[in-house]
Amino acid sequence: QVQLVESGGGLVQAGGSLRLSCEASGRTFSSTSMGWFRQAPGKEREFVAAIKWNTGDIRYSDSVKGRFTISRDNGKNTVYLQMNSLKPEDTAVYYCAASSRAGILSMHIRNVYDYWGRGTQVTVSS
């Protein structure tokens, strides 16, 4: 089992920044991919960004590319999501997820992730 705990959400004005953290514990693998997804009210959960622990391969959704940066600290088993130039449409609950199966071509697919955190709310006011 893998446990994931997100932190860092909050309320910010448009144009501001937030940094989310996701600490992983339990049975993690060097080939694990860590992803960030988000879900706004009334919408489906969507991919935001992902990174592989061992290779550092990264993928972003088009909607956040150039504004968000995903990174990892292997020693702390923690993945970060630095969010800059935030927009009201970024408002959502942000979830961290882990997968031992996801590769660079599939790390944007929700169903390949086996473990999920409880989420952290991000609200961007206009």
C-alpha positions as CSV (number, residue, x, y, z in Angstrom):
1,Q,0.0,0.0,0.0
2,V,1.0,3.6,-0.7
3,Q,-0.3,6.5,1.4
4,L,-0.4,10.0,-0.1
5,V,-0.9,13.2,1.8
6,E,-1.4,16.5,0.0
7,S,-0.9,19.9,1.5
8,G,-0.5,23.5,0.4
9,G,-3.9,24.4,-1.0
10,G,-5.7,27.6,-0.2
11,L,-7.2,30.8,-1.4
12,V,-5.3,33.0,-3.8
13,Q,-6.0,35.9,-6.1
14,A,-5.7,35.5,-9.8
15,G,-2.1,35.9,-10.9
16,G,-0.8,34.6,-7.7
17,S,1.1,31.4,-6.8
18,L,0.7,28.3,-4.6
19,R,2.9,25.3,-4.1
20,L,1.3,21.9,-3.4
21,S,3.1,19.1,-1.8
22,C,2.4,15.3,-1.8
23,E,4.3,13.1,0.6
24,A,4.3,9.4,-0.2
25,S,4.8,6.6,2.4
26,G,4.4,2.9,2.4
27,R,5.4,0.6,-0.4
28,T,6.8,2.9,-3.1
29,F,8.8,1.7,-6.1
30,S,11.6,3.4,-8.0
31,S,9.5,3.1,-11.2
32,T,6.5,4.8,-9.7
33,S,4.9,7.7,-11.5
34,M,3.4,10.5,-9.4
35,G,0.6,12.5,-10.8
36,W,-1.5,15.6,-10.0
37,F,-5.1,15.6,-11.0
38,R,-7.8,18.2,-10.3
39,Q,-11.6,18.1,-10.1
40,A,-13.8,21.2,-10.3
41,P,-17.4,21.1,-9.1
42,G,-19.6,19.4,-11.7
43,K,-16.6,18.3,-13.8
44,E,-14.7,15.1,-14.2
45,R,-11.3,14.7,-12.6
46,E,-8.6,15.8,-15.1
47,F,-4.9,15.3,-15.5
48,V,-2.6,18.2,-14.5
49,A,1.0,16.9,-14.4
50,A,3.1,13.8,-13.7
51,I,6.6,12.8,-13.1
52,K,8.5,9.5,-12.8
53,W,10.6,9.0,-9.7
54,N,13.6,7.3,-11.4
55,T,13.9,9.0,-14.8
56,G,12.4,12.4,-14.0
57,D,10.2,12.2,-17.2
58,I,7.5,14.8,-17.0
59,R,4.2,15.5,-18.7
60,Y,1.8,18.4,-18.4
61,S,-1.7,19.1,-19.6
62,D,-1.9,21.8,-22.2
63,S,-4.0,24.0,-19.8
64,V,-1.1,24.3,-17.3
65,K,2.0,24.1,-19.4
66,G,4.2,27.1,-18.9
67,R,2.5,28.0,-15.6
68,F,2.8,24.9,-13.4
69,T,6.0,23.0,-12.6
70,I,6.2,19.5,-11.1
71,S,9.2,18.4,-9.2
72,R,10.3,15.7,-6.8
73,D,12.5,15.2,-3.8
74,N,13.4,11.6,-3.7
75,G,15.0,11.8,-0.3
76,K,11.8,13.1,1.2
77,N,9.5,11.0,-1.0
78,T,7.7,14.2,-1.8
79,V,6.4,15.6,-5.1
80,Y,5.6,19.3,-5.5
81,L,3.4,21.3,-7.9
82,Q,4.4,24.9,-8.2
83,M,1.5,26.8,-9.6
84,N,2.1,30.3,-11.0
85,S,-0.1,32.8,-12.8
86,L,-3.1,31.1,-11.4
87,K,-6.5,31.7,-13.0
88,P,-10.0,31.4,-11.6
89,E,-10.5,28.3,-13.9
90,D,-7.7,26.6,-11.9
91,T,-10.1,26.4,-8.9
92,A,-10.5,22.8,-8.0
93,V,-9.7,20.0,-5.5
94,Y,-6.2,18.9,-6.4
95,Y,-5.3,15.2,-5.9
96,C,-2.0,13.4,-5.8
97,A,-1.8,9.9,-7.3
98,A,0.7,7.2,-7.6
99,S,1.2,4.4,-10.2
100,S,3.7,1.6,-10.7
101,R,2.4,1.1,-14.2
102,A,2.3,4.5,-15.8
103,G,4.9,5.3,-18.5
104,I,5.6,8.5,-20.3
105,L,2.8,7.7,-22.8
106,S,0.2,6.8,-20.2
107,M,0.9,9.0,-17.2
108,H,-1.9,11.4,-18.1
109,I,-4.5,8.6,-17.9
110,R,-6.4,8.6,-14.6
111,N,-7.1,4.8,-14.6
112,V,-3.5,3.8,-14.5
113,Y,-3.1,5.3,-11.0
114,D,-3.7,2.9,-8.2
115,Y,-3.3,5.2,-5.1
116,W,-4.9,8.6,-4.4
117,G,-4.7,11.2,-1.7
118,R,-7.7,12.9,-0.2
119,G,-7.1,16.1,-2.1
120,T,-6.5,19.7,-1.2
121,Q,-8.7,22.7,-2.2
122,V,-7.3,25.4,-4.4
123,T,-9.5,28.5,-4.9
124,V,-8.5,31.3,-7.2
125,S,-10.5,34.5,-6.9
126,S,-10.9,36.9,-9.8
